[in-house]
């Protein structure tokens, strides 16, 4: 077994448990993983002026985009359409106006009003044009990368049994005996207090919370989730992929709490929601709660 820990990327620390990899492969595997994480961050972080996203947000134009960038942006546009505008990844300018990110990472004359990915982002193989708004892949980029790394481990590095942990967002296969991999879920406000122990079997897990990444600007409290409701909420989601879990964890925090359980049920997701109006979870999560979530 190989355990790789504390690789920094996308603003968090990444951990890897490779259950069927011999120790003599540690350097080879670590180098491959580190390279992929580093390249992804350099290309797609909105906090880097030199990244593809950074250049697009600052200038509104990016020539000769990569196939992966086109796929990421097309996925963001699809999410906007499928959620009827609830998931809007052209939101970085709004976050910067709130104090989350440096002002030089977006155009100074851009309105803070919501942009429309359908009409404000034009994708072509030769050029991408951003008329208004600024791209933020934070709602799905990490899940996308986790699934990519999982695929790389399985296909390129021939490792079948592993857990990828990107700052709490996870993809887990099985243990070598094909039993599930147990994951502990931390309480959103009580650090080191586990509230559930869930078994994952070739599944993704993600959590999102309005309790995390909070700051104050002009005596106003902000968090990284843009939502019309004001409830404090944490969402913990299990899905077939880390990408789906990441997306719906974000959507769950942006949705009015009274509507969230049905949304998640309609998409066949396992969920645990903790908000100031109470707790809701799927039957699967009920079986694996450790303590009260109050």
C-alpha positions as CSV (number, residue, x, y, z in Angstrom):
1,X,0.0,0.0,0.0
2,X,1.1,3.6,-0.7
3,X,-0.2,6.6,1.2
4,X,0.5,10.0,-0.5
5,X,-0.5,13.0,1.6
6,X,-0.6,16.8,1.6
7,X,-0.1,17.6,-2.1
8,X,-1.3,21.2,-2.4
9,X,-3.5,22.1,-5.4
10,X,-6.7,24.2,-6.0
11,X,-6.5,25.8,-2.6
12,X,-6.6,22.6,-0.6
13,X,-4.5,19.5,0.3
14,X,-4.9,16.2,-1.5
15,X,-4.5,12.7,0.0
16,X,-4.3,9.4,-1.7
17,X,-4.5,5.8,-0.4
18,X,-3.4,3.3,-3.0
19,X,-4.3,-0.1,-1.6
20,X,-2.9,-2.4,-4.2
21,X,0.2,-0.4,-5.2
22,X,3.7,-1.7,-4.0
23,X,5.8,0.8,-2.1
24,X,8.6,0.8,-4.7
25,X,6.2,2.6,-7.1
26,X,5.6,5.5,-4.7
27,X,7.8,8.0,-6.5
28,X,6.5,7.1,-9.9
29,X,2.9,7.4,-8.9
30,X,3.4,10.5,-6.8
31,X,5.2,12.3,-9.7
32,X,2.3,11.5,-12.1
33,X,-0.4,12.7,-9.7
34,X,1.5,15.8,-8.7
35,X,2.1,16.7,-12.4
36,X,-1.6,16.3,-13.2
37,X,-2.8,18.4,-10.3
38,X,-0.2,21.1,-11.0
39,X,-1.1,21.4,-14.7
40,X,-4.8,21.6,-14.0
41,X,-4.4,24.4,-11.5
42,X,-2.0,26.3,-13.7
43,X,-4.5,26.1,-16.6
44,X,-7.9,26.5,-14.9
45,X,-7.6,28.4,-11.6
46,X,-9.4,31.8,-11.7
47,X,-7.0,33.0,-9.1
48,X,-4.0,32.9,-11.5
49,X,-3.8,35.7,-14.1
50,X,-1.6,33.4,-16.3
51,X,-4.1,30.5,-16.4
52,X,-6.5,30.0,-19.4
53,X,-9.4,31.1,-17.1
54,X,-7.4,34.1,-15.8
55,X,-6.6,35.3,-19.3
56,X,-10.2,34.9,-20.4
57,X,-11.6,36.7,-17.4
58,X,-9.2,39.6,-17.7
59,X,-9.4,40.1,-21.5
60,X,-12.7,38.5,-22.6
61,X,-10.9,36.6,-25.4
62,X,-8.9,33.4,-25.5
63,X,-7.5,32.0,-28.7
64,X,-6.7,28.4,-29.6
65,X,-8.4,26.9,-26.5
66,X,-7.5,23.3,-25.5
67,X,-10.1,20.5,-25.9
68,X,-10.3,20.1,-22.2
69,X,-11.0,23.8,-21.6
70,X,-13.8,23.7,-24.3
71,X,-15.2,20.6,-22.5
72,X,-15.2,22.3,-19.1
73,X,-16.9,25.4,-20.4
74,X,-19.5,23.4,-22.3
75,X,-20.2,21.4,-19.2
76,X,-20.7,24.7,-17.3
77,X,-23.1,25.9,-19.9
78,X,-25.1,22.6,-19.8
79,X,-25.3,22.9,-16.0
80,X,-26.7,26.4,-16.3
81,X,-29.4,25.2,-18.8
82,X,-30.2,22.0,-16.9
83,X,-30.7,23.9,-13.6
84,X,-32.6,26.7,-15.2
85,X,-30.0,29.2,-14.2
86,X,-29.5,28.1,-10.6
87,X,-25.9,26.9,-11.3
88,X,-24.2,29.9,-12.9
89,X,-20.4,29.5,-13.3
90,X,-20.0,33.0,-14.7
91,X,-19.9,34.3,-11.2
92,X,-16.3,35.2,-10.4
93,X,-16.8,38.9,-10.9
94,X,-19.6,38.8,-8.2
95,X,-17.3,36.9,-5.8
96,X,-14.5,39.5,-6.4
97,X,-16.9,42.3,-5.7
98,X,-17.8,40.6,-2.4
99,X,-14.1,40.3,-1.5
100,X,-13.3,36.7,-2.6
101,X,-10.4,37.1,-5.0
102,X,-8.2,40.0,-6.2
103,X,-9.8,42.7,-8.3
104,X,-7.1,42.4,-11.0
105,X,-8.4,38.9,-11.9
106,X,-11.5,40.3,-13.6
107,X,-12.2,43.2,-15.8
108,X,-12.6,46.4,-13.8
109,X,-15.5,47.7,-15.8
110,X,-17.6,44.6,-15.5
111,X,-21.0,44.8,-13.9
112,X,-21.6,42.7,-10.8
113,X,-25.0,41.7,-12.2
114,X,-25.3,38.0,-13.1
115,X,-24.1,37.0,-16.5
116,X,-25.9,34.6,-18.8
117,X,-23.7,31.7,-20.1
118,X,-26.1,31.1,-23.0
119,X,-25.4,34.4,-24.6
120,X,-22.4,35.9,-22.8
121,X,-20.0,33.0,-23.4
122,X,-19.3,32.0,-27.0
123,X,-17.3,28.8,-27.5
124,X,-15.5,28.1,-30.8
125,X,-12.6,25.7,-31.5
126,X,-10.4,28.7,-32.5
127,X,-11.5,31.3,-30.0
128,X,-13.6,31.7,-26.8
129,X,-15.3,35.0,-26.2
130,X,-16.6,36.2,-22.9
131,X,-18.9,39.2,-23.3
132,X,-19.8,39.7,-19.7
133,X,-19.1,38.1,-16.3
134,X,-16.2,36.0,-15.3
135,X,-15.7,32.2,-15.2
136,X,-15.4,30.3,-11.9
137,X,-15.0,26.5,-12.2
138,X,-15.1,26.2,-8.4
139,X,-18.5,24.5,-8.4
140,X,-17.4,21.5,-10.4
141,X,-13.7,21.8,-11.3
142,X,-12.4,19.8,-8.3
143,X,-14.9,16.9,-8.9
144,X,-13.9,16.9,-12.6
145,X,-10.2,16.6,-11.6
146,X,-10.8,13.9,-9.0
147,X,-12.5,11.7,-11.6
148,X,-9.7,12.4,-14.1
149,X,-7.1,11.4,-11.5
150,X,-9.1,8.3,-10.7
151,X,-9.2,7.3,-14.4
152,X,-5.5,8.0,-14.7
153,X,-4.8,5.7,-11.7
154,X,-6.9,2.9,-13.2
155,X,-5.9,3.1,-16.8
156,X,-2.4,4.6,-17.0
157,X,-0.9,3.5,-13.7
158,X,-2.9,0.1,-13.4
159,X,-4.0,0.7,-9.8
160,X,-7.5,-0.7,-9.2
161,X,-8.1,-0.1,-5.5
162,X,-7.7,3.4,-4.1
163,X,-9.2,6.5,-2.5
164,X,-8.6,10.0,-3.9
165,X,-9.3,12.8,-1.3
166,X,-9.2,16.4,-2.6
167,X,-9.8,18.4,0.5
168,X,-12.7,16.3,1.6
169,X,-14.2,15.6,-1.9
170,X,-13.6,12.0,-2.6
171,X,-13.7,9.1,-5.1
172,X,-13.3,5.6,-3.7
173,X,-13.2,2.3,-5.4
174,X,-13.1,-0.7,-3.1
175,X,-10.5,-2.4,-0.9
176,X,-8.6,-5.3,-2.5
177,X,-11.1,-7.8,-1.1
178,X,-13.8,-5.8,-2.9
179,X,-15.3,-4.6,0.4
180,X,-16.4,-0.9,0.6
181,X,-14.1,1.9,1.7
182,X,-15.4,3.6,4.9
183,X,-15.3,7.4,4.9
184,X,-15.9,9.6,8.0
185,X,-17.9,12.8,7.6
186,X,-17.0,15.7,9.8
187,X,-19.6,18.0,11.4
188,X,-19.7,21.4,9.5
189,X,-19.2,23.5,12.7
190,X,-17.7,21.1,15.2
191,X,-14.2,20.1,13.9
192,X,-13.0,16.6,14.7
193,X,-16.6,15.5,15.4
194,X,-17.6,12.8,13.0
195,X,-21.3,12.6,12.3
196,X,-21.4,9.7,9.9
197,X,-19.4,6.8,8.7
198,X,-20.4,5.9,5.2
199,X,-19.2,3.0,3.0
200,X,-18.3,3.9,-0.6
201,X,-18.1,1.4,-3.5
202,X,-16.9,2.9,-6.7
203,X,-18.6,6.2,-5.8
204,X,-17.9,9.9,-5.4
205,X,-18.5,12.0,-2.3
206,X,-18.5,15.8,-1.9
207,X,-19.5,18.3,0.8
208,X,-20.3,22.0,0.5
209,X,-21.2,24.4,3.2
210,X,-22.0,28.1,3.7
211,X,-20.1,27.7,7.0
212,X,-16.8,27.4,5.1
213,X,-14.8,30.0,3.3
214,X,-16.4,32.9,5.1
215,X,-15.2,36.5,5.3
216,X,-16.3,40.1,6.0
217,X,-16.3,43.1,3.7
218,X,-17.7,46.5,4.6
219,X,-19.2,45.0,7.8
220,X,-21.1,42.4,5.8
221,X,-20.6,38.7,6.2
222,X,-20.1,36.7,3.0
223,X,-19.6,33.0,1.9
224,X,-18.6,31.5,-1.3
225,X,-22.0,30.1,-2.3
226,X,-24.1,32.6,-4.2
227,X,-27.8,32.1,-3.2
228,X,-30.9,34.1,-2.7
229,X,-31.8,32.3,0.6
230,X,-30.0,33.2,3.8
231,X,-30.0,29.8,5.6
232,X,-26.8,28.4,6.8
233,X,-26.5,24.9,5.2
234,X,-24.1,22.0,4.8
235,X,-24.7,19.4,2.1
236,X,-23.0,16.0,1.9
237,X,-23.7,14.1,-1.3
238,X,-22.8,10.6,-2.6
239,X,-23.1,10.0,-6.3
240,X,-21.7,7.7,-9.0
241,X,-18.9,10.2,-9.7
242,X,-17.0,12.8,-7.8
243,X,-18.1,15.4,-10.4
244,X,-21.8,14.7,-9.8
245,X,-21.3,14.8,-6.1
246,X,-19.4,18.1,-6.3
247,X,-22.1,19.7,-8.6
248,X,-25.0,18.7,-6.4
249,X,-23.3,19.6,-3.2
250,X,-23.0,23.1,-4.5
251,X,-26.5,23.2,-5.9
252,X,-27.9,21.9,-2.6
253,X,-26.4,24.9,-0.8
254,X,-27.8,27.3,-3.3
255,X,-31.3,25.9,-3.2
256,X,-33.9,26.9,-0.6
257,X,-33.7,24.3,2.1
258,X,-37.3,23.3,1.8
259,X,-36.8,22.3,-1.9
260,X,-33.5,20.6,-1.6
261,X,-34.5,17.0,-0.5
262,X,-36.9,16.5,-3.5
263,X,-34.2,17.8,-5.9
264,X,-31.7,15.3,-4.6
265,X,-34.2,12.5,-4.5
266,X,-35.2,13.2,-8.1
267,X,-31.6,12.7,-9.1
268,X,-31.2,9.4,-7.2
269,X,-28.6,10.9,-4.8
270,X,-27.7,9.9,-1.2
271,X,-27.6,13.1,0.9
272,X,-27.2,14.5,4.4
273,X,-28.3,18.1,4.8
274,X,-27.7,20.2,8.0
275,X,-29.2,23.6,8.2
276,X,-30.6,26.0,10.8
277,X,-34.1,24.7,10.2
278,X,-33.2,21.1,10.9
279,X,-31.6,18.0,9.4
280,X,-32.7,15.9,6.5
281,X,-31.1,12.8,5.0
282,X,-31.7,9.8,2.7
283,X,-32.4,6.4,4.1
284,X,-28.9,5.3,3.3
285,X,-27.4,8.1,5.5
286,X,-29.8,7.3,8.3
287,X,-28.2,3.9,8.6
288,X,-24.7,5.4,9.0
289,X,-25.1,8.4,11.3
290,X,-22.8,8.2,14.3
291,X,-24.2,11.0,16.6
292,X,-26.8,13.6,16.6
293,X,-26.3,16.3,13.9
294,X,-27.7,19.1,16.0
